[in-house]
Amino acid sequence: MIYTCYGLTFVSDLALPELLAAAASAARSEPDVQIRLGQVPTEGLTDGRQRGPFLWVSPRALWLRVPRIARFLVSDGNLITIAPEPGVDEDSIRVFLLGSALGALLFQRGLLVLHGNAIRIGEQCMVCVGASGAGKSTLAAGFLRRGYEILGDDVIAVDADCRALPGFPRIKLWQDTAQRLHIDTAQLRRIRPALAKFNYPLASPVIGVPLPIRWVYILGSHPLPDTRCEPIHGLERFTPLRNNTYRVRFLEGMALKREHLQLCGKLAGRIHLTRITRPERGFELDALVDRILADLAAHP
Amino acid sequence: MTTIDPTTPIIRNSDLVAADMDGDLVMMSIEEGEYYGISGVGPRIWELLERPVTVDELAVTICGEFAVDEPTCRSDLLHFTQELIGLGLVQLA
């Protein structure tokens, strides 16, 4: 089956319902990436360095073992080989395939990969990053409800021109978030059978083109009752960009830290970067969306 | 540690990557992967350290571009470059 995302065509042994099917014309040309079911070494890489109990990295390959799910080998930015464990369900494989493995592949292709979501604002886009639980996906759903297009959720690929590449049309939502947004989870597919987290499919992005990133918001929460917007300048811009890089520890063995620093510098030079901190209690989603829209308008 | 005086020619360590970060500078040593940041007048000094230069020469340029008296400038520069040498970011030319 042939799919498209991040401007790449993927041919995959595994069905990937989250992704957009590629146009029929794509079948005639060579795919950018192959996803195969096959043999993956059991004990890591012979030419790489061990970076964690289940992680090996070399400049050309990344080996990842997810116990009871699968082993993944991501090579040369164009091949992901998956060796599933016996009896594992495909949903669980896809969570790690479309997360860590895809993130590693995008790094190998020289992209900056951020952990967050990207929302179209006119002919540009804003990216929202932040720690797990900060409310990124909820915020994306809030923008979606207002009619904004989502370029991607979770794994955001940024090219050398600081453009976010269109990802795949879904948001991952926890049960409580979906309830608050009046989304009926009975109709949704769980991202993994045992997890109360759901794939909320979006209408296909109207535009499948990369959009320049103009704003980055770092979403967090604090025990205070007010929402704060604090612009970040100069040197202070680097740490949040680094910390919100997707699976930043992958970079260590990939010999990509130089490229990563340069991409962060390019991005830092063109964005309006703001820390937005909401109250821990009582997530006023509509108010937060309004606050960000006002800030976007104040910094065109 | 290497100590310098205002007439010692010094130069950037070429084993460093630097990225402009909104006017400031973030540098990384390729070998250790440690990050360092420089702000204020620092990025300009870093620029001048691209070729062999002494603290005396740096002081002349910086005093021409920033509102600072020469003795203070020379003393600050000596302190700053000495610190950069200690971190391995700058070396004897």
Interface residues (C-beta under 8 A of the other chain):
Chain A: H233 G234 L235 R237 F238 R242 E252 K257 R258 L261 Q262 C264 G265 K266 A268 G269
Chain B: V17 A19 D20 M21 D22 G23 D24 L25 V26 M28 I30 G33 Y35 G37 I38 S39
